[in-house]
Amino acid sequence: MAETSSKIAAGEMEMKGVNKSFGPKVVLDGISISIKRGSFTCICGPSGGGKTTLMNILAGYLMPDEGACLFNGESVTEPNPERIAVFQETSLFDWMTLWDNVLFGPKIQGMNLKEASEKARDLIDLSGLTGFETKFPGQLSGGMQRRAELIRALINDPQVLLLDEPFRGLDAMTRSMMQEYFLKVFETTSTTMLLITAELEEAVFMGDMVYLLSAMPAKVKKEMLLPLPRPRLLEMQTSPEFARLHIEAYETMEEEARKTFELMPSGS
């Protein structure tokens, strides 16, 4: 394996001109994005517009037809524990307690369990889940399950955490609390994060950079730097600067949302 270039910081990803089709259906068309080390990058686009396909390529589950997907300067060809994906559907094991779910990865990788247990306690405390260690996933709320998913990913010390609409299906209050929680984790760790979402407000609130995608076939329609200060707090969403950025993103994406709506079958 070639050595990582000294100019590439650990925890960086890049897509260069990525195309992906399934049969005659073109899903991604020349996607180029850059995910900087220690940044919170968002990718936002219409529902059904190819975002999950893009995530699967970043995670190493799919290969592009053309173009390149790079992690620390090297081609992504398979999943890697330094690049962990958290998808919409829960992957917690129903038959394991929260504690056993969290420690599953370290046990499989042969990590020092004493050190892993200490880290698990810190992460569980940070997540507000102390006291729920012996509960099974079915005994946890949706928001608690999402936090447990994040703990299970973070305990493996990934360089990049890939998040595919992790708040989808949560009620508005829980969603807001989860956004604040994810931001707290990001702002207290060195983990690079990429969030895929269909929610413009969420992308503007959480990200340092957002890539706005067109309707399928997905292209990068606009790149937006989000110069909002950190830490990000919910009350920031009432600020004039947040409103300006949200309106800019909305105006960019309105046409794409209409295209998607017009393509829906009649009666759907």
PAMAR-597043 format. One record per residue (C-alpha): x, y, z. Coordinates in Angstrom, 1 decimal. Layout:
<torkols>
{{X; Y; Z}}
...
</torkols>
This chain:
<torkols>
{{0.0; 0.0; 0.0}}
{{1.3; 3.4; -0.9}}
{{2.2; 5.8; 1.9}}
{{-0.2; 8.6; 2.5}}
{{1.1; 11.9; 1.2}}
{{2.4; 14.3; 3.8}}
{{0.1; 16.9; 2.3}}
{{-3.0; 14.8; 3.1}}
{{-4.2; 15.0; 6.7}}
{{-5.5; 11.9; 8.3}}
{{-9.3; 12.0; 8.3}}
{{-9.8; 13.6; 4.9}}
{{-12.0; 12.4; 2.1}}
{{-12.5; 13.5; -1.5}}
{{-14.7; 12.6; -4.5}}
{{-13.4; 13.5; -7.9}}
{{-15.9; 13.4; -10.8}}
{{-17.8; 10.4; -9.5}}
{{-20.4; 8.9; -11.7}}
{{-22.7; 6.0; -10.7}}
{{-25.5; 4.3; -12.7}}
{{-27.8; 1.3; -12.1}}
{{-28.6; 0.0; -15.5}}
{{-29.8; 2.9; -17.6}}
{{-30.6; 5.0; -14.5}}
{{-27.9; 7.6; -13.9}}
{{-27.8; 8.4; -10.1}}
{{-24.6; 10.4; -9.6}}
{{-23.2; 12.7; -12.4}}
{{-19.7; 14.0; -11.9}}
{{-19.8; 14.5; -8.1}}
{{-16.8; 16.3; -6.7}}
{{-16.6; 17.1; -3.0}}
{{-13.9; 17.6; -0.4}}
{{-14.2; 16.7; 3.3}}
{{-11.5; 18.3; 5.4}}
{{-10.0; 16.9; 8.5}}
{{-11.9; 17.9; 11.7}}
{{-14.7; 19.5; 9.7}}
{{-18.5; 19.0; 9.8}}
{{-19.6; 18.6; 6.2}}
{{-23.2; 18.3; 5.1}}
{{-24.6; 17.0; 1.8}}
{{-28.2; 18.1; 1.2}}
{{-30.5; 17.2; -1.7}}
{{-34.0; 16.2; -2.6}}
{{-35.4; 12.9; -1.2}}
{{-34.7; 10.0; -3.6}}
{{-31.9; 12.0; -5.2}}
{{-29.0; 9.6; -4.8}}
{{-27.6; 10.7; -1.4}}
{{-27.5; 7.2; 0.0}}
{{-25.8; 5.9; -3.1}}
{{-23.2; 8.6; -2.5}}
{{-22.9; 7.5; 1.2}}
{{-22.4; 3.9; 0.1}}
{{-19.5; 4.9; -2.1}}
{{-17.9; 6.9; 0.7}}
{{-18.3; 4.0; 3.1}}
{{-16.8; 1.5; 0.6}}
{{-19.9; -0.6; 0.0}}
{{-20.2; 0.6; -3.7}}
{{-17.6; 1.5; -6.3}}
{{-18.1; 4.4; -8.7}}
{{-18.4; 3.7; -12.4}}
{{-16.1; 6.6; -13.1}}
{{-14.1; 9.1; -11.1}}
{{-12.4; 8.5; -7.7}}
{{-13.3; 8.3; -4.1}}
{{-10.3; 8.9; -1.8}}
{{-9.6; 8.5; 1.9}}
{{-6.4; 10.1; 3.1}}
{{-5.3; 10.2; -0.5}}
{{-5.9; 6.5; -1.3}}
{{-8.7; 4.9; -3.2}}
{{-11.7; 3.6; -1.3}}
{{-12.2; 0.0; -2.3}}
{{-13.9; -1.5; 0.8}}
{{-15.3; -0.6; 4.3}}
{{-12.7; 0.4; 6.8}}
{{-13.0; 0.8; 10.7}}
{{-11.3; 4.2; 10.3}}
{{-14.3; 5.3; 8.2}}
{{-17.5; 4.2; 9.9}}
{{-21.0; 4.8; 8.5}}
{{-24.2; 5.2; 10.6}}
{{-27.3; 4.6; 8.5}}
{{-30.9; 5.5; 9.0}}
{{-32.0; 2.1; 10.2}}
{{-30.8; 1.0; 13.6}}
{{-28.1; -1.7; 13.6}}
{{-28.1; -2.3; 17.3}}
{{-28.4; -6.0; 18.2}}
{{-31.8; -6.6; 19.8}}
{{-30.5; -9.4; 22.0}}
{{-27.7; -7.3; 23.5}}
{{-27.8; -4.7; 26.2}}
{{-26.7; -1.2; 25.5}}
{{-23.4; -2.0; 27.2}}
{{-22.7; -5.1; 25.1}}
{{-23.7; -3.3; 21.9}}
{{-21.2; -0.5; 22.6}}
{{-18.4; -3.0; 23.4}}
{{-19.1; -5.3; 20.5}}
{{-16.7; -3.6; 18.1}}
{{-13.7; -3.5; 20.5}}
{{-14.2; -7.2; 21.4}}
{{-14.3; -8.2; 17.7}}
{{-11.1; -6.1; 17.0}}
{{-9.3; -7.5; 20.0}}
{{-8.9; -4.1; 21.7}}
{{-7.9; -3.8; 25.4}}
{{-11.3; -4.3; 27.1}}
{{-10.3; -2.4; 30.2}}
{{-9.5; 0.7; 28.2}}
{{-12.5; 0.2; 26.0}}
{{-14.8; -0.1; 29.0}}
{{-13.4; 3.2; 30.5}}
{{-14.0; 4.9; 27.2}}
{{-17.5; 3.4; 27.0}}
{{-18.4; 4.9; 30.4}}
{{-17.1; 8.3; 29.3}}
{{-19.2; 8.2; 26.0}}
{{-22.3; 6.9; 27.8}}
{{-22.0; 9.7; 30.3}}
{{-21.5; 12.3; 27.5}}
{{-24.6; 10.9; 25.8}}
{{-26.8; 11.1; 28.9}}
{{-27.3; 7.3; 28.9}}
{{-25.8; 6.5; 32.3}}
{{-28.2; 4.1; 34.1}}
{{-29.4; 2.5; 30.9}}
{{-26.4; 0.2; 30.4}}
{{-28.4; -2.9; 31.1}}
{{-31.4; -2.0; 28.9}}
{{-32.0; -3.7; 25.5}}
{{-32.6; -1.6; 22.4}}
{{-36.4; -2.2; 22.5}}
{{-36.4; -0.6; 25.9}}
{{-34.8; 2.6; 24.6}}
{{-36.5; 5.5; 22.9}}
{{-35.7; 6.4; 19.3}}
{{-33.4; 9.2; 20.4}}
{{-31.6; 7.0; 22.9}}
{{-31.1; 4.3; 20.2}}
{{-29.5; 7.0; 17.9}}
{{-27.2; 8.1; 20.7}}
{{-26.2; 4.4; 21.3}}
{{-25.5; 4.0; 17.6}}
{{-23.1; 7.0; 17.7}}
{{-21.4; 5.7; 20.9}}
{{-20.9; 2.3; 19.2}}
{{-19.2; 4.1; 16.3}}
{{-17.1; 6.5; 18.3}}
{{-15.7; 3.9; 20.6}}
{{-13.7; 2.5; 17.6}}
{{-11.9; 5.9; 17.2}}
{{-12.8; 6.4; 13.5}}
{{-11.1; 9.2; 11.6}}
{{-14.3; 9.9; 9.7}}
{{-17.9; 9.3; 10.8}}
{{-20.4; 9.1; 7.9}}
{{-24.0; 9.8; 9.0}}
{{-26.9; 9.0; 6.7}}
{{-30.0; 11.0; 7.9}}
{{-29.5; 9.7; 11.5}}
{{-32.5; 11.9; 12.8}}
{{-35.0; 10.7; 10.2}}
{{-38.3; 9.6; 11.8}}
{{-37.7; 11.4; 15.1}}
{{-40.2; 14.0; 16.4}}
{{-39.3; 17.6; 16.1}}
{{-38.2; 18.1; 19.8}}
{{-36.1; 14.9; 19.9}}
{{-34.6; 15.8; 16.5}}
{{-33.5; 19.2; 17.9}}
{{-32.0; 17.6; 21.0}}
{{-30.2; 15.1; 18.9}}
{{-28.7; 17.8; 16.7}}
{{-27.4; 19.6; 19.8}}
{{-26.0; 16.3; 21.0}}
{{-24.2; 15.4; 17.8}}
{{-22.7; 18.9; 17.7}}
{{-21.5; 18.6; 21.3}}
{{-19.8; 15.3; 20.4}}
{{-18.2; 16.9; 17.3}}
{{-17.0; 19.9; 19.1}}
{{-15.4; 17.9; 21.9}}
{{-13.6; 15.3; 19.6}}
{{-11.4; 15.4; 16.6}}
{{-13.6; 13.2; 14.5}}
{{-14.3; 14.4; 11.0}}
{{-18.1; 14.2; 10.3}}
{{-20.2; 14.0; 7.2}}
{{-23.9; 14.3; 7.5}}
{{-26.3; 13.5; 4.7}}
{{-29.7; 15.1; 5.1}}
{{-32.8; 16.2; 3.2}}
{{-33.3; 19.0; 5.7}}
{{-31.8; 22.4; 4.7}}
{{-32.3; 23.9; 8.1}}
{{-30.4; 21.0; 9.7}}
{{-27.5; 21.3; 7.2}}
{{-27.1; 25.0; 7.7}}
{{-27.3; 24.7; 11.5}}
{{-24.8; 21.8; 11.8}}
{{-22.3; 22.1; 9.0}}
{{-19.1; 24.1; 8.3}}
{{-19.7; 23.4; 4.6}}
{{-22.8; 22.2; 2.8}}
{{-22.9; 20.7; -0.7}}
{{-26.4; 21.2; -2.3}}
{{-27.2; 18.5; -4.8}}
{{-29.6; 18.7; -7.8}}
{{-32.4; 16.3; -8.4}}
{{-31.4; 12.9; -9.9}}
{{-29.0; 12.5; -11.6}}
{{-27.3; 14.2; -8.7}}
{{-24.8; 17.0; -9.4}}
{{-23.3; 19.5; -7.0}}
{{-25.4; 22.5; -7.6}}
{{-23.8; 24.8; -5.1}}
{{-21.1; 24.8; -2.3}}
{{-21.8; 26.9; 0.7}}
{{-19.4; 27.8; 3.5}}
{{-21.3; 28.3; 6.7}}
{{-19.4; 30.9; 8.8}}
{{-21.5; 30.5; 11.9}}
{{-19.6; 30.5; 15.2}}
{{-19.2; 27.4; 17.4}}
{{-20.4; 26.0; 19.7}}
{{-23.7; 25.9; 17.7}}
{{-26.7; 26.4; 19.9}}
{{-30.4; 26.1; 19.0}}
{{-31.1; 29.8; 19.6}}
{{-28.6; 30.6; 16.8}}
{{-31.4; 29.6; 14.4}}
{{-33.2; 32.9; 15.2}}
{{-30.2; 35.0; 14.2}}
{{-30.2; 37.2; 11.0}}
{{-27.1; 35.4; 9.6}}
{{-28.7; 32.0; 10.0}}
{{-31.8; 33.2; 8.3}}
{{-29.7; 34.6; 5.4}}
{{-27.9; 31.3; 4.9}}
{{-31.1; 29.3; 5.1}}
{{-32.8; 31.5; 2.5}}
{{-29.8; 31.2; 0.2}}
{{-29.9; 27.4; 0.5}}
{{-33.7; 27.3; 0.1}}
{{-33.6; 29.4; -3.1}}
{{-30.9; 27.2; -4.5}}
{{-32.9; 24.0; -3.8}}
{{-36.4; 25.1; -4.5}}
{{-36.2; 24.3; -8.2}}
{{-34.7; 20.9; -7.6}}
{{-37.5; 20.0; -5.1}}
{{-40.0; 21.0; -7.7}}
{{-38.4; 18.7; -10.3}}
{{-38.6; 15.8; -7.8}}
{{-42.2; 16.6; -7.1}}
{{-43.1; 16.7; -10.7}}
{{-41.5; 13.3; -11.3}}
{{-43.7; 11.6; -8.7}}
{{-46.4; 9.3; -10.0}}
{{-49.9; 10.8; -10.0}}
{{-51.7; 10.1; -6.8}}
{{-48.5; 9.5; -4.7}}
</torkols>
